[in-house]
Amino acid sequence: MKISLYLEEDAQDNDLIDALRLHGVDVVKAWAVGMQQREDEEHLLFAMAQGRVLYGFNVGDYQQLHTEFLTQGRSHAGIVLAKQQVYSVGEQMRRLLRIVAVKSAEEMRNQVEFLSGWS
């Protein structure tokens, strides 16, 4: 099954979302689904409930949540992390499209990928 994305608050960018959609990626942003001003764990739980891989910039917090989830026997649909203000919208799109092209939703389950590794 193909990856669907959920862009949490810090990562949501309308130009990025439009570009991903033009390439056939199923993507939603936090604000469009009423998830503004929520804690990181709430974003991750929402993404899991929707079967979506979370894309975010809060590297430290999401890495910690990933570890806590696995330690507690909990699951998530996958996480893609990037450092904020490092990549242009075009570069984010290209790297996210590589991940979507190479990884299935099943392969992303309980995994963390870093955008930096997908040049």
VEXBARO-390977 format. One record per atom (N, C-alpha, C): atom name; x, y, z. Coordinates in nm, 3 decimals. Atoms other than C-alpha are relative to their C-alpha. Example, Ala and Ser with C-alpha at 12.3 -4.5 7.8 and 13.67 -1.06 7.14 Angstrom:
BEGIN
PT  atom       c1       c2       c3
PT     N    0.089   -0.119    0.000
PT    CA    1.230   -0.450    0.780
PT     C    0.090    0.120    0.000
PT     N   -0.082   -0.119   -0.006
PT    CA    1.367   -0.106    0.714
PT     C   -0.077    0.109    0.073
END
This chain:
BEGIN
PT  atom       c1       c2       c3
PT     N    0.083   -0.118    0.000
PT    CA    0.000    0.000    0.000
PT     C    0.088    0.125    0.000
PT     N   -0.076   -0.124    0.013
PT    CA    0.124    0.351   -0.086
PT     C   -0.009    0.085    0.126
PT     N   -0.006   -0.089   -0.116
PT    CA    0.227    0.595    0.185
PT     C   -0.093    0.120   -0.019
PT     N    0.075   -0.124   -0.010
PT    CA   -0.015    0.872    0.281
PT     C    0.069    0.083    0.107
PT     N   -0.072   -0.087   -0.092
PT    CA    0.128    1.173    0.462
PT     C   -0.091    0.090    0.081
PT     N    0.063   -0.099   -0.089
PT    CA    0.020    1.391    0.752
PT     C    0.109    0.099    0.037
PT     N   -0.097   -0.104   -0.032
PT    CA    0.208    1.720    0.785
PT     C   -0.043    0.070    0.127
PT     N    0.034   -0.065   -0.126
PT    CA    0.210    1.838    1.144
PT     C    0.024    0.150   -0.014
PT     N    0.007   -0.146    0.008
PT    CA    0.185    2.208    1.223
PT     C    0.126    0.069   -0.052
PT     N   -0.123   -0.068    0.039
PT    CA    0.549    2.310    1.184
PT     C    0.038   -0.028   -0.146
PT     N   -0.041    0.042    0.133
PT    CA    0.590    2.124    0.854
PT     C   -0.102    0.034   -0.109
PT     N    0.102   -0.023    0.102
PT    CA    0.267    2.220    0.683
PT     C    0.031    0.126   -0.079
PT     N   -0.028   -0.109    0.092
PT    CA    0.333    2.439    0.382
PT     C   -0.088   -0.023   -0.121
PT     N    0.095    0.019    0.109
PT    CA    0.066    2.494    0.119
PT     C    0.067   -0.029   -0.133
PT     N   -0.070    0.028    0.125
PT    CA    0.318    2.500   -0.167
PT     C    0.050   -0.144   -0.004
PT     N   -0.046    0.139   -0.007
PT    CA    0.465    2.168   -0.052
PT     C   -0.118   -0.095   -0.018
PT     N    0.119    0.086    0.010
PT    CA    0.120    2.014   -0.012
PT     C   -0.052   -0.003   -0.143
PT     N    0.047   -0.006    0.139
PT    CA    0.011    2.133   -0.357
PT     C    0.093   -0.078   -0.092
PT     N   -0.096    0.070    0.085
PT    CA    0.330    1.999   -0.516
PT     C   -0.009   -0.152    0.019
PT     N    0.013    0.144   -0.025
PT    CA    0.295    1.660   -0.348
PT     C   -0.128   -0.055   -0.061
PT     N    0.128    0.045    0.058
PT    CA   -0.069    1.634   -0.452
PT     C    0.007   -0.008   -0.152
PT     N   -0.017    0.004    0.146
PT    CA    0.025    1.717   -0.812
PT     C    0.072   -0.126   -0.045
PT     N   -0.072    0.125    0.029
PT    CA    0.250    1.410   -0.796
PT     C   -0.074   -0.123    0.053
PT     N    0.083    0.114   -0.038
PT    CA   -0.032    1.191   -0.668
PT     C    0.011   -0.047    0.143
PT     N   -0.015    0.039   -0.140
PT    CA    0.056    1.184   -0.298
PT     C   -0.124    0.043    0.078
PT     N    0.112   -0.028   -0.090
PT    CA   -0.233    1.165   -0.051
PT     C    0.059    0.067    0.124
PT     N   -0.060   -0.076   -0.110
PT    CA   -0.143    1.436    0.200
PT     C   -0.104    0.093    0.062
PT     N    0.084   -0.096   -0.073
PT    CA   -0.327    1.634    0.468
PT     C    0.089    0.076    0.096
PT     N   -0.074   -0.081   -0.096
PT    CA   -0.210    1.913    0.693
PT     C   -0.081    0.014    0.128
PT     N    0.061   -0.007   -0.133
PT    CA   -0.281    1.958    1.062
PT     C   -0.117    0.098    0.006
PT     N    0.104   -0.102   -0.010
PT    CA   -0.485    2.276    1.023
PT     C   -0.127   -0.042   -0.073
PT     N    0.118    0.040    0.078
PT    CA   -0.717    2.119    0.764
PT     C   -0.087   -0.102    0.072
PT     N    0.074    0.104   -0.072
PT    CA   -0.821    1.847    1.008
PT     C   -0.021    0.037    0.147
PT     N    0.028   -0.047   -0.135
PT    CA   -0.856    2.060    1.322
PT     C    0.103   -0.038    0.104
PT     N   -0.104    0.043   -0.094
PT    CA   -0.525    1.957    1.478
PT     C    0.099    0.112    0.034
PT     N   -0.089   -0.110   -0.033
PT    CA   -0.383    2.304    1.541
PT     C    0.024    0.007    0.151
PT     N   -0.042   -0.021   -0.139
PT    CA   -0.198    2.376    1.865
PT     C   -0.016   -0.126    0.086
PT     N    0.004    0.127   -0.073
PT    CA   -0.172    2.012    1.971
PT     C    0.142   -0.043    0.037
PT     N   -0.129    0.056   -0.041
PT    CA    0.107    1.826    2.146
PT     C    0.049   -0.097   -0.107
PT     N   -0.058    0.089    0.100
PT    CA    0.345    1.618    1.935
PT     C   -0.060   -0.141    0.006
PT     N    0.057    0.134   -0.013
PT    CA    0.205    1.293    2.075
PT     C   -0.140   -0.006   -0.063
PT     N    0.133   -0.003    0.061
PT    CA   -0.145    1.396    1.967
PT     C    0.009   -0.005   -0.152
PT     N   -0.020    0.006    0.146
PT    CA   -0.018    1.456    1.613
PT     C    0.036   -0.142   -0.044
PT     N   -0.042    0.135    0.035
PT    CA    0.148    1.115    1.608
PT     C   -0.117   -0.098    0.013
PT     N    0.117    0.087   -0.017
PT    CA   -0.165    0.943    1.742
PT     C   -0.104    0.023   -0.109
PT     N    0.094   -0.030    0.108
PT    CA   -0.382    1.121    1.487
PT     C    0.048   -0.063   -0.131
PT     N   -0.055    0.058    0.122
PT    CA   -0.151    1.018    1.204
PT     C   -0.017   -0.151    0.000
PT     N    0.015    0.145   -0.011
PT    CA   -0.158    0.658    1.328
PT     C   -0.146   -0.041   -0.024
PT     N    0.141    0.032    0.015
PT    CA   -0.538    0.655    1.351
PT     C   -0.045    0.013   -0.146
PT     N    0.034   -0.022    0.141
PT    CA   -0.553    0.779    0.990
PT     C    0.085   -0.086   -0.093
PT     N   -0.089    0.082    0.083
PT    CA   -0.284    0.536    0.869
PT     C    0.096    0.084   -0.082
PT     N   -0.086   -0.093    0.072
PT    CA   -0.062    0.828    0.769
PT     C    0.137    0.011    0.065
PT     N   -0.135   -0.026   -0.048
PT    CA    0.311    0.877    0.799
PT     C    0.009    0.147    0.035
PT     N   -0.013   -0.137   -0.047
PT    CA    0.382    1.191    0.999
PT     C    0.128    0.061   -0.056
PT     N   -0.117   -0.077    0.044
PT    CA    0.618    1.450    0.848
PT     C    0.009    0.122    0.091
PT     N   -0.016   -0.111   -0.092
PT    CA    0.760    1.700    1.095
PT     C    0.144    0.043    0.014
PT     N   -0.132   -0.059   -0.022
PT    CA    1.053    1.916    1.197
PT     C    0.051   -0.016    0.143
PT     N   -0.038    0.007   -0.141
PT    CA    1.058    1.852    1.572
PT     C    0.076   -0.131    0.025
PT     N   -0.080    0.123    0.004
PT    CA    1.335    1.595    1.544
PT     C    0.015   -0.065    0.138
PT     N   -0.025    0.057   -0.133
PT    CA    1.420    1.548    1.913
PT     C   -0.124   -0.058    0.064
PT     N    0.124    0.046   -0.065
PT    CA    1.064    1.518    2.038
PT     C   -0.058   -0.123   -0.069
PT     N    0.057    0.116    0.070
PT    CA    0.949    1.279    1.765
PT     C    0.089   -0.123    0.011
PT     N   -0.089    0.114   -0.024
PT    CA    1.257    1.060    1.806
PT     C   -0.029   -0.060    0.137
PT     N    0.030    0.047   -0.136
PT    CA    1.180    1.039    2.178
PT     C   -0.135   -0.071    0.003
PT     N    0.132    0.065    0.006
PT    CA    0.813    0.959    2.109
PT     C    0.009   -0.136   -0.069
PT     N   -0.019    0.127    0.071
PT    CA    0.917    0.689    1.862
PT     C    0.056   -0.106    0.096
PT     N   -0.062    0.094   -0.095
PT    CA    1.138    0.526    2.126
PT     C   -0.099   -0.040    0.109
PT     N    0.098    0.029   -0.104
PT    CA    0.868    0.554    2.394
PT     C   -0.109   -0.094   -0.053
PT     N    0.104    0.085    0.058
PT    CA    0.606    0.402    2.163
PT     C    0.048   -0.144   -0.011
PT     N   -0.051    0.137    0.019
PT    CA    0.823    0.102    2.079
PT     C    0.025   -0.068    0.133
PT     N   -0.026    0.056   -0.133
PT    CA    0.929    0.052    2.441
PT     C   -0.129   -0.043    0.068
PT     N    0.129    0.029   -0.062
PT    CA    0.564    0.054    2.549
PT     C   -0.085   -0.097   -0.082
PT     N    0.075    0.093    0.085
PT    CA    0.458   -0.184    2.271
PT     C   -0.109    0.067   -0.082
PT     N    0.097   -0.075    0.080
PT    CA    0.263    0.090    2.092
PT     C    0.054    0.015   -0.142
PT     N   -0.040   -0.012    0.140
PT    CA    0.267    0.142    1.717
PT     C   -0.029    0.140   -0.053
PT     N    0.034   -0.120    0.077
PT    CA    0.272    0.435    1.478
PT     C    0.020   -0.035   -0.148
PT     N   -0.001    0.029    0.144
PT    CA    0.239    0.455    1.100
PT     C    0.131    0.039   -0.067
PT     N   -0.128   -0.042    0.055
PT    CA    0.589    0.598    1.052
PT     C    0.019    0.149    0.018
PT     N   -0.036   -0.140   -0.020
PT    CA    0.770    0.928    1.091
PT     C    0.111    0.035   -0.098
PT     N   -0.108   -0.057    0.080
PT    CA    0.976    1.134    0.848
PT     C    0.035    0.134    0.063
PT     N   -0.045   -0.119   -0.070
PT    CA    1.184    1.405    1.011
PT     C    0.102    0.079   -0.082
PT     N   -0.096   -0.089    0.065
PT    CA    1.376    1.704    0.878
PT     C    0.028    0.117    0.093
PT     N   -0.031   -0.122   -0.074
PT    CA    1.552    1.999    1.030
PT     C   -0.071    0.116   -0.068
PT     N    0.077   -0.113    0.051
PT    CA    1.346    2.315    0.993
PT     C    0.093    0.101   -0.068
PT     N   -0.067   -0.105    0.076
PT    CA    1.459    2.579    0.741
PT     C    0.132   -0.045   -0.061
PT     N   -0.120    0.052    0.066
PT    CA    1.724    2.354    0.587
PT     C   -0.027   -0.025   -0.148
PT     N    0.035    0.040    0.136
PT    CA    1.542    2.241    0.271
PT     C   -0.104    0.094   -0.060
PT     N    0.101   -0.077    0.072
PT    CA    1.355    2.442    0.011
PT     C   -0.124   -0.087   -0.017
PT     N    0.123    0.076    0.026
PT    CA    0.999    2.341   -0.070
PT     C    0.026   -0.104   -0.109
PT     N   -0.030    0.094    0.109
PT    CA    1.126    2.182   -0.393
PT     C    0.083   -0.118    0.046
PT     N   -0.085    0.109   -0.049
PT    CA    1.392    1.981   -0.211
PT     C   -0.078   -0.091    0.095
PT     N    0.085    0.083   -0.085
PT    CA    1.144    1.863    0.053
PT     C   -0.088   -0.090   -0.087
PT     N    0.087    0.076    0.088
PT    CA    0.909    1.756   -0.225
PT     C    0.077   -0.115   -0.066
PT     N   -0.078    0.105    0.068
PT    CA    1.180    1.565   -0.417
PT     C    0.035   -0.114    0.096
PT     N   -0.041    0.103   -0.096
PT    CA    1.298    1.381   -0.106
PT     C   -0.120   -0.079    0.052
PT     N    0.121    0.072   -0.043
PT    CA    0.947    1.299    0.016
PT     C   -0.051   -0.090   -0.112
PT     N    0.043    0.085    0.111
PT    CA    0.860    1.170   -0.331
PT     C    0.087   -0.124   -0.013
PT     N   -0.088    0.118    0.002
PT    CA    1.164    0.938   -0.317
PT     C   -0.044   -0.101    0.106
PT     N    0.044    0.090   -0.107
PT    CA    1.046    0.798    0.015
PT     C   -0.129   -0.070   -0.041
PT     N    0.129    0.057    0.041
PT    CA    0.692    0.746   -0.118
PT     C    0.018   -0.102   -0.111
PT     N   -0.024    0.091    0.112
PT    CA    0.830    0.578   -0.431
PT     C    0.068   -0.129    0.043
PT     N   -0.081    0.115   -0.040
PT    CA    1.062    0.342   -0.244
PT     C   -0.062   -0.082    0.113
PT     N    0.054    0.067   -0.119
PT    CA    0.883    0.259    0.082
PT     C   -0.151   -0.016   -0.010
PT     N    0.144    0.020   -0.010
PT    CA    0.540    0.110    0.129
PT     C   -0.046    0.045    0.139
PT     N    0.056   -0.035   -0.131
PT    CA    0.308    0.203    0.413
PT     C    0.039   -0.104    0.104
PT     N   -0.036    0.107   -0.093
PT    CA    0.384   -0.134    0.570
PT     C    0.146    0.010    0.042
PT     N   -0.142   -0.013   -0.033
PT    CA    0.759   -0.075    0.550
PT     C    0.028    0.120    0.089
PT     N   -0.019   -0.118   -0.084
PT    CA    0.720    0.263    0.721
PT     C   -0.052   -0.019    0.142
PT     N    0.060    0.022   -0.132
PT    CA    0.524    0.123    1.016
PT     C    0.109   -0.012    0.107
PT     N   -0.093   -0.003   -0.114
PT    CA    0.714    0.197    1.340
PT     C    0.144    0.036   -0.039
PT     N   -0.132   -0.041    0.047
PT    CA    1.006    0.342    1.142
PT     C    0.013    0.152    0.002
PT     N   -0.031   -0.142    0.013
PT    CA    1.173    0.682    1.145
PT     C    0.099    0.014   -0.115
PT     N   -0.090   -0.034    0.109
PT    CA    1.330    0.820    0.829
PT     C    0.037    0.147    0.013
PT     N   -0.047   -0.139   -0.003
PT    CA    1.535    1.137    0.806
PT     C    0.011    0.049   -0.143
PT     N   -0.001   -0.055    0.134
PT    CA    1.490    1.356    0.501
PT     C    0.143    0.014   -0.052
PT     N   -0.142   -0.017    0.039
PT    CA    1.867    1.411    0.500
PT     C    0.056   -0.125   -0.066
PT     N   -0.049    0.125    0.057
PT    CA    1.915    1.046    0.402
PT     C   -0.057   -0.032   -0.137
PT     N    0.070    0.027    0.126
PT    CA    1.709    1.076    0.083
PT     C    0.035    0.102   -0.106
PT     N   -0.044   -0.099    0.099
PT    CA    1.917    1.305   -0.139
PT     C   -0.008   -0.051   -0.142
END
